[in-house]
Amino acid sequence: MDSFQQFEEKIARAIEVLKRVQAEKKALEHELDRAKSAAKERARDAEAHERELVALRREREEVRTRVEKLLEQIDALTKPDAPA
């Protein structure tokens, strides 16, 4: 086999390797885009859950305060020396 033919074969193999690497790169870029998109969605979900948690905690505190006031009123009404 002459050296030119060997050179052609090496070039052909290099081209095949390059094509394979380009296809793998494209697949990995696509996978990366999907992963970034999923991460953004999870971050949005986490933020929404955090806002909901804050709102629920605030509501719980408001309810606790209202219940304490009601209990104080009941306690005041049930004391033996409480005015009727």
C-alpha positions as semicolon CSV with decimal commas, in nm:
position;residue;x (nm);y (nm);z (nm)
1;M;0,000;0,000;0,000
2;D;0,149;0,329;-0,097
3;S;0,188;0,615;0,149
4;F;-0,075;0,831;-0,024
5;Q;-0,339;0,562;0,018
6;Q;-0,242;0,524;0,385
7;F;-0,274;0,899;0,422
8;E;-0,622;0,888;0,263
9;E;-0,729;0,615;0,506
10;K;-0,602;0,811;0,804
11;I;-0,792;1,117;0,683
12;A;-1,107;0,908;0,634
13;R;-1,076;0,769;0,988
14;A;-1,017;1,118;1,124
15;I;-1,328;1,240;0,944
16;E;-1,534;0,956;1,094
17;V;-1,401;1,036;1,441
18;L;-1,480;1,404;1,388
19;K;-1,835;1,323;1,277
20;R;-1,889;1,102;1,580
21;V;-1,752;1,365;1,816
22;Q;-1,972;1,633;1,659
23;A;-2,280;1,412;1,698
24;E;-2,190;1,341;2,062
25;K;-2,135;1,712;2,122
26;K;-2,475;1,795;1,975
27;A;-2,643;1,528;2,190
28;L;-2,467;1,656;2,502
29;E;-2,564;2,015;2,425
30;H;-2,925;1,905;2,387
31;E;-2,905;1,715;2,717
32;L;-2,750;2,020;2,885
33;D;-3,032;2,242;2,756
34;R;-3,290;1,999;2,897
35;A;-3,108;1,987;3,230
36;K;-3,090;2,367;3,249
37;S;-3,458;2,392;3,167
38;A;-3,546;2,135;3,434
39;A;-3,328;2,316;3,689
40;K;-3,503;2,646;3,616
41;E;-3,841;2,477;3,658
42;R;-3,733;2,327;3,991
43;A;-3,607;2,667;4,104
44;R;-3,941;2,827;4,015
45;D;-4,124;2,551;4,202
46;A;-3,898;2,597;4,505
47;E;-3,961;2,972;4,505
48;A;-4,336;2,916;4,484
49;H;-4,321;2,667;4,772
50;E;-4,114;2,909;4,976
51;R;-4,369;3,189;4,921
52;E;-4,651;2,953;5,016
53;L;-4,464;2,844;5,329
54;V;-4,410;3,206;5,435
55;A;-4,779;3,284;5,378
56;L;-4,887;2,977;5,576
57;R;-4,656;3,064;5,864
58;R;-4,792;3,418;5,870
59;E;-5,148;3,284;5,865
60;R;-5,068;3,039;6,144
61;E;-4,929;3,322;6,355
62;E;-5,240;3,532;6,292
63;V;-5,465;3,241;6,390
64;R;-5,255;3,178;6,702
65;T;-5,292;3,544;6,803
66;R;-5,668;3,536;6,747
67;V;-5,707;3,213;6,945
68;E;-5,502;3,357;7,232
69;K;-5,728;3,665;7,240
70;L;-6,037;3,444;7,242
71;L;-5,892;3,232;7,524
72;E;-5,816;3,546;7,723
73;Q;-6,175;3,662;7,674
74;I;-6,310;3,321;7,782
75;D;-6,076;3,320;8,080
76;A;-6,195;3,667;8,180
77;L;-6,559;3,560;8,154
78;T;-6,511;3,240;8,353
79;K;-6,328;3,391;8,650
80;P;-6,539;3,371;8,966
81;D;-6,517;3,744;9,029
82;A;-6,585;3,841;8,665
83;P;-6,864;4,093;8,613
84;A;-7,165;3,948;8,433
